[in-house]
Amino acid sequence: MGAGIAQVSLVAGLKVTLVDVAAEVVAKGRAKIEGGLGKLVEKGKLDEAKRKGALERLFTASAILDVKNVDVGIEAVSENEELKKKIFKDLDAVVRPGGVLATNTSSIPITRIAATTRRPDAVIGMHFMNPVPVMTLVEIIRGAATSDATYAATRALAEKMGKTTVVSKDFPGFIVNRILIPMLNEACFALAEGLASAEDIDTAMKLGTNVPMGPLALADFIGLDTVLSIAQVLHAGLGESKYRPSPLLRQYVEAGWLGKKSGRGFFKY
């Protein structure tokens, strides 16, 4: 996700620093960006001069505190609240006064993340869809303290990236995952109950509702650990039994069958 966000930022003409504590992750992210920009050139959506210019504006670092006085910091780590809070303490130190501290979280309350900083009014949710260069939506989530200026700057940034924005209140799951994750979770229940095979469940949903990907394949693509994490946030935050994670989903995660990234989930890859 971080590499995708960096790519659309570079294409929009922005200067970007990609940060991760693991050097191999930074290298992989840079390679992914280079490949993505190359594909845009091949498709005629970007000329060679702009590709080179984009790469000249791409920098890397191994620590957030190595980056100074940036306009916007966008955090895009996994759905781990404590990790996100730690990162936001560092972002608080490197984003310039009047800048924006954004999180790409898909489910964790913005207000709780913002409370770890000295300027909760500058913290906002900027939830990109995966894959970022392809999907046009960005959910913007305002925390309890998010200022109008922070919202306006975030919306302008998303639009500069060529995205369409929607605004959600700071409730668990926001808009997309509040509706999507229960559907994926229900597909897990249906599979566990023997309603149909994984293949037939996905075929039925693709052809019956005209979605490009069935729910179980989509869960595999997202990562079953991420789906489970979001389902747990929904269940804990909203307190209703209809959000209870499927035991089958939990079992697959415990087995290490996390979907496409591990080679096995509801399908094999």
C-alpha positions in Angstrom: 0.0 0.0 0.0 2.8 2.4 0.9 4.5 1.9 -2.5 1.2 2.4 -4.3 0.5 5.7 -2.4 4.0 6.8 -3.2 3.6 6.0 -6.9 0.4 8.1 -7.3 2.0 10.9 -5.3 5.0 10.9 -7.7 2.8 10.9 -10.8 1.0 13.9 -9.3 4.3 15.7 -9.2 5.1 15.5 -5.5 8.4 14.8 -3.8 8.2 11.6 -1.8 10.3 9.8 0.8 9.5 6.1 1.3 10.3 5.0 4.9 10.6 1.5 6.4 12.9 0.2 9.1 13.7 -2.9 7.0 16.0 -2.1 4.1 14.7 -5.0 2.0 11.1 -3.6 2.3 12.3 -0.2 1.1 14.1 -1.8 -1.8 11.1 -3.9 -2.7 8.9 -0.8 -2.5 11.2 1.2 -4.8 11.3 -1.7 -7.3 7.5 -1.9 -7.3 7.2 1.9 -8.0 9.8 1.7 -10.8 7.8 -1.2 -12.3 4.5 0.6 -11.9 5.8 3.7 -13.6 7.3 1.6 -16.4 3.9 0.0 -17.1 2.3 3.5 -17.3 4.9 4.4 -19.9 4.2 1.2 -21.9 0.5 2.0 -21.8 1.0 5.5 -23.0 -0.3 7.0 -19.7 3.0 8.6 -18.8 5.9 9.8 -21.0 9.5 8.9 -20.4 10.5 12.3 -19.2 7.8 12.3 -16.5 8.8 8.8 -15.5 12.4 10.0 -15.0 11.3 13.1 -13.2 9.1 11.0 -10.8 12.1 8.8 -9.9 14.3 11.8 -9.3 11.7 13.0 -6.7 11.7 9.6 -4.9 13.8 9.3 -1.8 14.1 6.6 0.8 14.9 6.4 4.5 15.1 3.8 7.3 13.6 5.9 10.0 10.8 8.5 10.2 13.0 10.8 12.3 15.5 11.0 9.4 12.9 12.9 7.4 12.5 16.6 8.3 9.8 19.2 7.8 7.4 17.4 5.5 4.0 18.7 4.4 2.2 15.4 4.8 3.0 12.1 6.5 1.0 9.1 5.4 1.3 6.0 7.6 0.5 2.7 5.8 1.6 -0.2 8.1 -0.5 -3.2 9.0 -3.7 -2.9 11.1 -1.8 -2.9 14.4 -3.0 -0.1 16.6 0.0 0.1 19.0 2.4 0.2 16.0 0.4 3.0 14.4 0.4 5.0 17.6 4.2 4.7 17.9 4.6 5.8 14.3 2.3 8.8 14.9 4.5 10.0 17.7 7.4 10.1 15.3 5.3 11.7 12.5 4.4 14.4 15.0 8.1 15.4 15.1 8.8 15.5 11.4 5.6 17.0 9.8 5.9 20.7 9.6 3.5 23.0 11.6 0.2 23.2 9.7 0.9 19.9 8.0 -1.2 16.8 7.9 -0.7 13.5 9.7 -2.7 10.9 7.8 -3.3 7.2 8.5 -4.3 4.7 5.8 -6.0 2.5 8.5 -9.0 0.6 7.2 -10.7 0.2 10.6 -8.9 1.7 13.6 -10.5 4.8 15.1 -8.8 8.0 14.0 -9.6 9.7 17.3 -7.6 7.1 19.3 -4.6 7.4 17.0 -4.8 11.3 17.1 -4.8 11.2 20.9 -1.2 10.0 20.9 0.0 13.2 19.2 0.4 16.8 20.4 -1.9 18.1 17.6 -4.9 15.8 17.1 -6.5 18.5 15.0 -3.9 17.6 12.2 -4.7 13.9 12.3 -7.0 12.4 9.7 -7.8 9.1 8.0 -6.9 8.8 4.4 -8.0 5.2 3.4 -6.7 4.2 0.0 -8.1 1.2 -1.8 -5.8 -1.6 -3.0 -4.2 -1.6 -5.6 -3.7 2.2 -5.1 -2.7 3.1 -8.7 -5.8 1.4 -10.0 -8.5 2.1 -7.5 -9.9 5.7 -7.6 -11.5 5.9 -4.2 -10.1 7.5 -1.1 -12.1 7.4 2.1 -11.5 10.5 4.3 -12.2 10.0 8.0 -12.4 12.9 10.4 -11.5 12.2 14.0 -13.2 14.1 16.8 -10.6 16.8 16.7 -9.8 17.0 13.0 -9.8 20.6 11.8 -11.5 21.9 8.7 -8.1 23.0 7.4 -6.7 19.5 7.8 -9.8 18.0 6.0 -9.5 20.6 3.1 -5.8 19.9 2.7 -6.3 16.1 2.6 -9.1 16.3 0.1 -7.1 18.6 -2.1 -4.1 16.2 -1.9 -6.3 13.2 -2.8 -7.8 15.0 -5.8 -4.3 16.0 -6.9 -3.6 12.3 -7.0 -6.6 11.8 -9.3 -8.8 10.2 -6.6 -12.5 10.6 -5.8 -13.1 11.2 -2.1 -15.9 10.3 0.2 -16.2 11.4 3.9 -17.0 9.0 6.8 -17.6 9.6 10.4 -15.0 7.9 12.8 -17.0 4.7 13.4 -15.4 1.2 13.2 -14.8 0.1 9.6 -15.8 3.5 8.2 -17.9 3.1 5.0 -16.2 0.5 2.8 -15.2 -2.1 5.4 -18.3 -1.6 7.5 -20.2 -3.1 4.5 -17.5 -5.2 2.8 -16.0 -7.2 5.7 -19.3 -8.6 7.0 -19.9 -9.8 3.4 -16.6 -11.6 3.3 -17.1 -12.9 6.8 -20.5 -14.3 5.8 -18.9 -16.1 2.8 -16.6 -17.8 5.3 -19.6 -18.9 7.4 -21.3 -20.2 4.2 -18.3 -22.2 3.3 -17.9 -23.6 6.8 -21.5 -24.6 6.9 -21.2 -26.5 3.6 -23.6 -24.3 1.7 -21.4 -24.6 -1.4 -17.8 -24.9 -2.4 -15.4 -21.9 -2.4 -15.4 -22.0 -6.2 -19.2 -22.0 -6.4 -19.7 -19.3 -3.8 -17.3 -17.0 -5.7 -18.8 -17.8 -9.1 -22.3 -17.2 -7.7 -21.4 -13.8 -6.4 -19.4 -12.7 -9.5 -22.1 -13.7 -11.9 -25.1 -12.9 -9.6 -24.0 -9.5 -8.5 -21.6 -8.5 -11.3 -18.6 -7.9 -9.0 -15.1 -8.6 -10.6 -13.9 -10.9 -7.8 -15.7 -13.3 -5.5 -15.7 -12.7 -1.7 -13.4 -15.6 -0.8 -10.8 -14.7 -3.6 -11.1 -11.0 -2.5 -10.4 -12.1 1.2 -7.3 -14.0 0.0 -6.2 -10.9 -2.0 -6.6 -8.6 1.0 -5.0 -11.1 3.4 -7.0 -13.3 5.8 -5.1 -11.9 8.7 -6.1 -8.4 7.7 -9.7 -9.4 7.2 -9.8 -11.1 10.6 -8.2 -8.0 12.2 -10.9 -5.7 10.7 -13.7 -8.1 11.7 -12.4 -8.1 15.2 -12.3 -4.3 15.3 -15.9 -4.2 14.0 -17.1 -6.8 16.5 -15.4 -5.0 19.5 -16.3 -1.5 18.4 -19.9 -2.1 17.4 -20.7 -4.9 19.9 -23.1 -6.8 17.7 -23.0 -10.6 17.1 -23.5 -10.1 13.4 -19.9 -8.9 13.2 -18.4 -12.0 15.0 -15.5 -13.3 12.9 -16.1 -16.7 11.4 -14.3 -19.5 13.3 -13.1 -20.8 9.9 -11.5 -17.5 9.1 -9.8 -17.5 12.5 -8.6 -21.1 11.9 -7.1 -20.3 8.5 -5.1 -17.4 10.0 -3.9 -19.6 12.9 -2.7 -22.2 10.3 -0.8 -19.5 8.5 -3.0 -19.7 5.4 -3.2 -16.0 4.9 -4.3 -15.9 1.2 -2.3 -14.9 -1.9 0.7 -13.6 0.0 1.3 -16.9 1.7 0.4 -19.1 -1.3 -2.7 -20.5 0.3 -6.0 -19.3 1.7 -9.4 -20.3 0.5 -7.6 -21.0 -2.8 -4.1 -22.1 -3.6 -1.7 -19.7 -5.4 
